[in-house]
Amino acid sequence: MPLEQKKQYNPIIVGFSGEDGPLSISLKNAQERFGRLPSSYGLVPPKEGRERKKGLNLEAGKFIRDVLKHGDKNLKGAVIQYFKGWHRDLSSEFGINIDPFLNINDPHRVLEVIRQNRPLIKKILRMDLKASLLEKGLILKDVLNSIKEENLAEAVYRILTKKIRQFTRDTKKREAQEILDCLHARELLNRLETLVHGSLLEPENTRLSSYADEAAKLFLGMPERIGFTGTETLLGITGAGIEFEFATRDISYLKLGKDTGDCTSDKKNFQADTGIENIFWTVFSWILDRNYQILKVYYHGEFVMKVHLLPLYITDMASPVPWNSACTPGRSDYMILAVDAVETIRGFRDDIPGYGREDLLSVKDEVFGKTLEKIAEIAGRMGIDHIYGEKFSNTRWVREYYDTFPEIFLHVNHIEKIDQLEDIFYLARSICRGSGYDLPDDLFMEIQMKNTYLSPKIINKAPGVKSFSVIKGNPSNGIPMNRVIGI
């Protein structure tokens, strides 16, 4: 997500080492001190002539890739459950509610939909498929008896899908469709029970709260004829207008950079701007961080944009910041919701010849405006009053849109991630230990808000100072402009 390829792209990144603790370190220094060769972890095959470039986060990355290569795996529950036991209480210490940051849907609403439909859920999950088919005479008994029990549902779905076109009587067609709908519904319910490691018929399942969005998505996919009610209260991607979801922490999370063609793609050749430094390594720390979300934006069912969000702490440091100008620190300590990056798909860009699509670009103001409204809604529910945007994006029109907002100047040393990476470092070690993988000795993350390579004009005048767009908040909370530009 850097602005352009530098001869020596070397921003300061954040990290945590079991030996050294919190780290604020240059990328090149981190690679030299802590980097390993990807080929030694099987992340790329050994190849004669390949550049021997050290990578970061490889131990955690290997575990995450191995786990998620099975498409039904999702790390979200493990991440949320771990943070519940973490010593930091964001509510009492910082006055913010993290729950609205974990799911677009209210978990209580999802649980209410389950309670409302419990009799139907019970009927579907406990349906005797063979007996129902024999009672309605839809498939011959000899055919059913020849099918192994573990293959029955799949075989019946295939047979009935073919036979339903051959039935001449409306009654038979209706009965066959009812069975197909029940099979589809049962498959969705089984997927949810696998995800939450428990029965939906239990009075409460605490893991259901963690997976509120995933449950809502499955419920929205229920066949209309099944009689499942309450889905109108759930949020998800229905294909109508501008809609939002948080990125699912499954294998699709690792492919988001490829989808938008930005520098977090898993291979550099998938980037739209191949000259930009690839930072796929940071995705492995993002996916483990409860306090880092990627908001996906859809337009009429098509994914068009992703927005990286995280709460950050603006410190009012007593000691002067390290730059050669007298500066007044921020007014006070406070929390912000940082819009750390905005990346669009190629068709939603106006700066790549031959890719921009008029049907998308004609609604860019509406889409981005609604996105900022959604971000403000999330921040409001979290109790955060300030929203700042990192001005850099892979898309020109996004950068121009940001220029319409008031700006605030902050020194990057005043921008802090709560607990640095200590929390996700120990989470990574915990899940790797539980699965028999090598324990990571360190973990790193790039946060664009702290990356001074993205605003070189300001940095040349006032080292360490960056300008951000104030989406919500008071620009005067930052460093006075005359201190920055030397008036």
Phi and psi in degrees as a GROMACS rama.xvg file:
@    title "Ramachandran Plot"
@    xaxis  label "Phi"
@    yaxis  label "Psi"
@TYPE xy
-64.8552  156.064  PRO-2
-64.9124  -41.4131  LEU-3
-157.011  160.842  GLU-4
-70.1483  123.473  GLN-5
-96.7968  153.534  LYS-6
-60.7715  -32.3216  LYS-7
-137.403  77.3408  GLN-8
-73.0236  111.744  TYR-9
-146.982  63.3338  ASN-10
-73.3098  163.956  PRO-11
-79.4725  129.699  ILE-12
-118.206  166.502  ILE-13
-104.871  151.575  VAL-14
-159.627  177.956  GLY-15
-147.329  131.586  PHE-16
-119.738  138.396  SER-17
-60.7605  -26.9137  GLY-18
-90.7427  -39.9392  GLU-19
-103.171  -11.9488  ASP-20
78.4895  -150.068  GLY-21
-61.9927  141.657  PRO-22
-129.292  136.702  LEU-23
-122.913  106.891  SER-24
-144.723  150.334  ILE-25
-71.6261  152.238  SER-26
-57.7103  -46.9932  LEU-27
-65.1911  -39.4442  LYS-28
-65.0302  -40.8738  ASN-29
-63.4879  -41.9457  ALA-30
-63.9924  -39.8434  GLN-31
-69.7739  -41.578  GLU-32
-83.6056  -37.2657  ARG-33
-120.742  -8.79749  PHE-34
-72.4732  153.73  GLY-35
-130.401  164.832  ARG-36
-81.9145  126.776  LEU-37
-56.5135  -32.4734  PRO-38
-65.2652  -28.2329  SER-39
-71.4941  -14.556  SER-40
-108.08  5.93132  TYR-41
73.4937  14.0225  GLY-42
-78.6712  -26.1167  LEU-43
-138.285  147.569  VAL-44
-73.4137  145.061  PRO-45
-59.6677  138.304  PRO-46
-147.629  131.712  LYS-47
-61.4134  128.768  GLU-48
88.2862  -7.65735  GLY-49
-68.0751  139.536  ARG-50
-62.3228  127.923  GLU-51
-86.8206  80.0988  ARG-52
-104.891  123.79  LYS-53
-72.1211  143.835  LYS-54
-117.589  163.931  GLY-55
-107.768  160.058  LEU-56
62.8046  28.0912  ASN-57
-73.4443  -36.1069  LEU-58
-62.9543  -49.8547  GLU-59
-64.2852  -38.5704  ALA-60
-62.7897  -40.5841  GLY-61
-64.1648  -43.1352  LYS-62
-61.3593  -48.0874  PHE-63
-62.0253  -44.1075  ILE-64
-64.3822  -42.5144  ARG-65
-64.0866  -40.349  ASP-66
-69.301  -44.0016  VAL-67
-83.9959  -8.35174  LEU-68
-66.4816  -18.5227  LYS-69
-85.8523  111.535  HIS-70
-57.0046  -18.095  GLY-71
-91.7431  4.15117  ASP-72
-87.4025  142.625  LYS-73
-145.226  125.359  ASN-74
-86.4006  -4.48117  LEU-75
-58.4253  -46.7887  LYS-76
-60.7486  -43.456  GLY-77
-63.9881  -38.8473  ALA-78
-64.9543  -49.3161  VAL-79
-65.3876  -42.2893  ILE-80
-63.5621  -38.867  GLN-81
-63.2214  -45.0965  TYR-82
-66.822  -23.5891  PHE-83
-63.8794  -27.7953  LYS-84
-95.1603  -1.32652  GLY-85
-71.6905  150.72  TRP-86
-71.2386  -17.5147  HIS-87
-85.3418  128.207  ARG-88
-109.881  101.393  ASP-89
-65.4449  -28.3775  LEU-90
-68.1637  -52.5334  SER-91
-75.8359  -31.4189  SER-92
-87.5991  -34.7553  GLU-93
-126.142  -1.63651  PHE-94
71.2166  26.3262  GLY-95
-122.026  149.869  ILE-96
-102.695  114.178  ASN-97
-80.3668  -16.6411  ILE-98
-56.8383  -44.5488  ASP-99
-65.6377  -11.2201  PRO-100
-88.2471  -7.93845  PHE-101
-97.7427  -29.2755  LEU-102
-143.338  141.869  ASN-103
-67.9077  -36.8465  ILE-104
-86.7761  147.219  ASN-105
-73.9868  118.162  ASP-106
-55.6387  -33.8244  PRO-107
-64.3252  -34.8013  HIS-108
-68.8596  -40.0996  ARG-109
-63.9389  -42.761  VAL-110
-64.337  -35.2716  LEU-111
-65.8263  -38.5205  GLU-112
-63.0728  -38.4938  VAL-113
-65.5412  -45.8322  ILE-114
-61.8381  -39.887  ARG-115
-63.2094  -32.3485  GLN-116
-107.114  11.5041  ASN-117
-56.4945  -42.369  ARG-118
-60.2004  -40.8694  PRO-119
-68.3804  -41.1371  LEU-120
-59.9073  -44.3255  ILE-121
-60.9674  -43.7798  LYS-122
-62.0651  -43.4003  LYS-123
-68.8924  -46.6947  ILE-124
-67.2532  -29.0609  LEU-125
-103.508  11.9206  ARG-126
-61.0613  131.881  MET-127
-87.2433  96.5969  ASP-128
-62.4691  -46.0267  LEU-129
-63.462  -44.0573  LYS-130
-63.976  -39.4551  ALA-131
-63.8405  -39.7276  SER-132
-68.3336  -41.1588  LEU-133
-68.5663  -39.2282  LEU-134
-61.9097  -37.5009  GLU-135
-91.7216  -6.11691  LYS-136
64.5554  35.5929  GLY-137
-85.9225  -30.4899  LEU-138
-137.772  139.283  ILE-139
-62.4627  146.419  LEU-140
-60.4769  -42.1632  LYS-141
-61.6415  -37.6385  ASP-142
-66.4897  -44.8322  VAL-143
-62.8983  -41.3259  LEU-144
-67.4437  -21.4633  ASN-145
-82.9621  -6.7066  SER-146
-98.9201  130.826  ILE-147
-63.7384  144.354  LYS-148
-56.6422  -40.3874  GLU-149
-69.3781  -17.6206  GLU-150
-104.905  3.13304  ASN-151
-62.5992  -51.065  LEU-152
-60.1193  -46.5039  ALA-153
-62.9908  -42.9718  GLU-154
-66.5992  -41.8192  ALA-155
-64.1651  -42.4434  VAL-156
-59.286  -43.3689  TYR-157
-65.8688  -44.1062  ARG-158
-66.5023  -46.2442  ILE-159
-68.958  -34.9296  LEU-160
-60.4265  -35.5443  THR-161
-77.9769  -42.1587  LYS-162
-73.1047  -28.3378  LYS-163
-61.4958  -27.0149  ILE-164
-76.7423  -15.7049  ARG-165
-98.4651  -16.7553  GLN-166
-66.2255  134.107  PHE-167
-97.2119  -22.1798  THR-168
-91.184  133.4  ARG-169
-60.8251  -34.4133  ASP-170
-61.4013  -46.5067  THR-171
-63.8629  -41.154  LYS-172
-62.1015  -43.2249  LYS-173
-64.482  -44.213  ARG-174
-65.0755  -39.3056  GLU-175
-65.5258  -41.0657  ALA-176
-65.4895  -36.7523  GLN-177
-61.9251  -41.348  GLU-178
-65.3791  -43.7149  ILE-179
-61.747  -41.4243  LEU-180
-64.0573  -41.224  ASP-181
-64.0141  -40.1694  CYS-182
-64.8017  -42.3538  LEU-183
-63.3375  -45.5908  HIS-184
-62.9587  -41.4908  ALA-185
-65.1489  -36.855  ARG-186
-63.5991  -41.0091  GLU-187
-65.0659  -43.1148  LEU-188
-66.3039  -38.5013  LEU-189
-63.8596  -38.5403  ASN-190
-62.647  -39.4946  ARG-191
-69.2762  -39.5437  LEU-192
-65.0999  -36.0229  GLU-193
-64.2236  -40.7012  THR-194
-64.5676  -41.4113  LEU-195
-95.5556  2.77882  VAL-196
53.7253  44.6052  HIS-197
-176.011  175.998  GLY-198
-86.7032  140.079  SER-199
-73.5097  -10.8668  LEU-200
-87.4822  -7.14167  LEU-201
-68.7124  147.827  GLU-202
-54.4612  -41.4582  PRO-203
-145.745  145.057  GLU-204
-136.636  108.532  ASN-205
-60.5085  -27.7312  THR-206
-70.5041  -20.9855  ARG-207
-61.6858  -33.9838  LEU-208
-64.984  -37.6699  SER-209
-65.3463  -36.6798  SER-210
-104.002  37.5519  TYR-211
-60.3349  -42.9143  ALA-212
-67.5707  -40.1905  ASP-213
-65.6642  -38.961  GLU-214
-64.7907  -43.8685  ALA-215
-60.2834  -40.8174  ALA-216
-61.8845  -42.4545  LYS-217
-67.857  -40.4662  LEU-218
-66.4718  -35.5635  PHE-219
-67.8046  -18.924  LEU-220
-90.4148  2.35674  GLY-221
-64.3173  140.286  MET-222
-57.793  136.651  PRO-223
-60.1515  -36.2361  GLU-224
-74.3302  -9.19766  ARG-225
-73.946  -21.7745  ILE-226
89.8915  17.6684  GLY-227
-75.7699  124.831  PHE-228
-112.194  164.5  THR-229
89.646  -3.06321  GLY-230
-69.4974  -17.6294  THR-231
-65.9837  -15.083  GLU-232
-91.202  -3.10472  THR-233
-99.1723  152.532  LEU-234
-108.088  140.526  LEU-235
179.573  -173.082  GLY-236
-92.7991  107.554  ILE-237
-105.787  -10.6631  THR-238
93.2843  8.69465  GLY-239
-113.142  110.639  ALA-240
71.968  -148.992  GLY-241
-95.9576  120.661  ILE-242
-134.323  162.208  GLU-243
-135.33  150.799  PHE-244
-153.169  152.368  GLU-245
-78.9439  142.806  PHE-246
-58.4508  132.156  ALA-247
-74.8479  136.222  THR-248
-85.269  54.7765  ARG-249
-119.762  -161.967  ASP-250
-61.1366  -27.777  ILE-251
-64.0234  -25.6379  SER-252
-61.038  -38.4218  TYR-253
-74.4934  -11.0798  LEU-254
-105.21  0.814253  LYS-255
-62.3663  -40.4052  LEU-256
-62.615  -34.8112  GLY-257
-67.5805  -39.0499  LYS-258
-62.8376  -36.2182  ASP-259
-99.0144  -7.51796  THR-260
70.4545  28.2478  GLY-261
-98.4161  -173.756  ASP-262
-78.4475  2.93628  CYS-263
-98.4478  10.5445  THR-264
-66.0349  152.822  SER-265
-72.8527  -14.2404  ASP-266
-136.986  138.212  LYS-267
-62.233  -31.7455  LYS-268
-70.0691  -9.32192  ASN-269
-86.9218  -6.06902  PHE-270
-74.7709  140.826  GLN-271
-68.1276  -34.072  ALA-272
-112.393  89.7053  ASP-273
-70.736  -14.1478  THR-274
-79.4722  -6.64711  GLY-275
-86.1037  142.419  ILE-276
-58.0201  130.508  GLU-277
-84.1989  132.814  ASN-278
-126.887  40.2991  ILE-279
-56.4391  -28.1461  PHE-280
-56.4726  -29.9744  TRP-281
-74.3833  -19.2053  THR-282
-61.668  -31.2163  VAL-283
-68.8293  -27.1591  PHE-284
-84.9263  -34.5532  SER-285
-59.6732  -45.1399  TRP-286
-66.4349  -22.2608  ILE-287
-91.9613  -2.75297  LEU-288
-101.251  111.771  ASP-289
-57.7162  -31.9467  ARG-290
-92.5889  25.5905  ASN-291
-135.664  121.641  TYR-292
-126.062  147.725  GLN-293
-114.922  114.966  ILE-294
-88.7112  119.927  LEU-295
-94.6475  135.719  LYS-296
-113.399  132.825  VAL-297
-121.302  144.584  TYR-298
-122.704  113.04  TYR-299
49.3155  45.3849  HIS-300
86.3979  -5.4665  GLY-301
-101.221  128.797  GLU-302
-67.7174  124.854  PHE-303
-124.808  -19.2301  VAL-304
-162.431  149.374  MET-305
-128.013  145.726  LYS-306
-127.565  124.581  VAL-307
-92.9699  124.897  HIS-308
-125.747  142.206  LEU-309
-160.309  143.341  LEU-310
-75.0207  135.558  PRO-311
-129.325  158.55  LEU-312
-110.57  126.216  TYR-313
-96.6852  115.19  ILE-314
-92.4733  147.135  THR-315
-103.797  79.1356  ASP-316
-70.1011  136.709  MET-317
-70.2611  -36.9742  ALA-318
-82.6783  148.296  SER-319
-65.8742  148.582  PRO-320
-75.3544  150.713  VAL-321
-81.5839  69.5612  PRO-322
-142.862  158.047  TRP-323
-85.4397  56.5791  ASN-324
-160.222  137.902  SER-325
-64.8798  127.462  ALA-326
-135.751  144.6  CYS-327
-90.4899  121.193  THR-328
-60.9919  173.081  PRO-329
-58.0911  160.648  GLY-330
-59.8023  -39.0272  ARG-331
-167.324  170.412  SER-332
-73.276  138.11  ASP-333
-161.46  161.843  TYR-334
-94.3537  145.605  MET-335
-127.935  157.957  ILE-336
-99.9962  115.117  LEU-337
-89.9105  128.598  ALA-338
-91.6861  92.2696  VAL-339
-78.6579  -23.7922  ASP-340
-163.62  146.871  ALA-341
-130.626  118.278  VAL-342
-127.464  134.653  GLU-343
-114.102  160.692  THR-344
-69.1024  164.206  ILE-345
-58.0158  -38.6627  ARG-346
-68.6982  -12.8837  GLY-347
-104.526  12.5604  PHE-348
-105.475  144.709  ARG-349
-107.308  11.5276  ASP-350
-123.842  14.4827  ASP-351
-121.273  107.067  ILE-352
-54.3574  131.077  PRO-353
88.75  -4.72387  GLY-354
-109.7  -35.6142  TYR-355
-59.2572  135.231  GLY-356
-108.973  125.842  ARG-357
-63.0446  -34.4399  GLU-358
-63.2644  -27.7496  ASP-359
-90.3083  -46.0603  LEU-360
-63.9636  -26.8341  LEU-361
-69.8321  -16.8858  SER-362
-117.139  17.4517  VAL-363
-60.7214  -39.1248  LYS-364
-65.6277  -39.9853  ASP-365
-66.1827  -45.1931  GLU-366
-64.0726  -47.3258  VAL-367
-70.3337  -36.5781  PHE-368
-61.4547  -45.6805  GLY-369
-65.1555  -34.2068  LYS-370
-64.9353  -44.2089  THR-371
-65.4422  -34.5519  LEU-372
-63.2009  -40.7276  GLU-373
-64.907  -41.3197  LYS-374
-63.371  -41.7576  ILE-375
-63.9782  -37.3972  ALA-376
-63.1291  -44.7285  GLU-377
-61.8176  -47.0532  ILE-378
-60.5828  -41.5419  ALA-379
-61.6046  -42.6088  GLY-380
-68.4006  -25.7648  ARG-381
-80.7469  -14.9375  MET-382
85.5739  22.8005  GLY-383
-102.699  127.934  ILE-384
-97.5412  -9.6624  ASP-385
-122.741  131.124  HIS-386
-128.636  117.453  ILE-387
-115.585  142.56  TYR-388
-112.798  130.864  GLY-389
-65.8353  123.523  GLU-390
-70.8008  -18.5353  LYS-391
-82.3946  142.808  PHE-392
-148.024  161.119  SER-393
-75.3805  -2.80156  ASN-394
-120.74  128.227  THR-395
-61.7087  -44.4948  ARG-396
-65.8012  -27.6571  TRP-397
-67.6423  -43.6135  VAL-398
-61.5701  -40.1766  ARG-399
-67.5583  -36.9831  GLU-400
-62.2955  -42.659  TYR-401
-62.0459  -30.4789  TYR-402
-66.776  -13.2347  ASP-403
-82.0247  -9.6833  THR-404
-93.0118  156.745  PHE-405
-60.1288  155.435  PRO-406
-116.787  154.773  GLU-407
-130.381  140.562  ILE-408
-104.419  129.157  PHE-409
-135.673  146.253  LEU-410
-82.7918  136.386  HIS-411
-63.1094  -22.6888  VAL-412
-72.0692  -11.6586  ASN-413
-92.5266  -0.425536  HIS-414
-105.556  114.282  ILE-415
-122.632  138.494  GLU-416
-90.1998  124.826  LYS-417
-56.7227  128.508  ILE-418
67.5826  13.9464  ASP-419
46.963  -120.222  GLN-420
-119.202  17.0729  LEU-421
-59.3186  -41.2498  GLU-422
-63.872  -48.7952  ASP-423
-76.8826  -22.5214  ILE-424
-62.7857  -47.6099  PHE-425
-74.428  -27.0219  TYR-426
-64.7709  -45.3161  LEU-427
-58.9613  -42.8348  ALA-428
-65.7082  -38.2147  ARG-429
-64.2415  -47.709  SER-430
-73.7443  -31.1836  ILE-431
-68.5531  -41.2791  CYS-432
-62.8007  -41.3996  ARG-433
-66.9389  -20.02  GLY-434
-108.844  6.07914  SER-435
78.5643  20.499  GLY-436
-95.1453  160.407  TYR-437
-58.914  137.561  ASP-438
-81.0974  132.792  LEU-439
-66.9688  139.948  PRO-440
-91.6927  -11.6186  ASP-441
-162.441  163.48  ASP-442
-150.503  142.695  LEU-443
-134.203  157.275  PHE-444
-148.715  139.079  MET-445
-97.0473  127.283  GLU-446
-112.494  117.648  ILE-447
-60.9645  -34.7838  GLN-448
-57.7904  -27.2044  MET-449
-100.746  3.19255  LYS-450
-91.1948  103.557  ASN-451
-76.0523  -9.35753  THR-452
-69.2924  -13.1492  TYR-453
-88.7058  -7.0389  LEU-454
-140.343  65.7666  SER-455
-63.0186  -29.6519  PRO-456
-63.9927  -43.3348  LYS-457
-71.2925  -40.5893  ILE-458
-61.5181  -35.2569  ILE-459
-65.3879  -29.2182  ASN-460
-87.7837  -38.0447  LYS-461
-141.825  91.9054  ALA-462
-53.9959  130.761  PRO-463
89.6756  -7.9254  GLY-464
-97.2871  135.633  VAL-465
-126.501  155.873  LYS-466
-105.845  133.579  SER-467
-125.555  155.592  PHE-468
-83.0531  133.094  SER-469
-92.8699  99.081  VAL-470
-76.2344  -35.5898  ILE-471
-152.099  134.19  LYS-472
131.112  -172.974  GLY-473
-110.522  113.456  ASN-474
-60.0818  -24.4941  PRO-475
-71.8772  -6.39574  SER-476
-70.6031  -14.4361  ASN-477
-91.4272  -165.077  GLY-478
-73.4092  132.293  ILE-479
-55.5863  139.294  PRO-480
-58.9337  -36.6618  MET-481
-65.8675  -22.7606  ASN-482
-74.6778  -26.235  ARG-483
-85.8417  -46.3011  VAL-484
-96.9319  1.65154  ILE-485
81.5871  24.3604  GLY-486
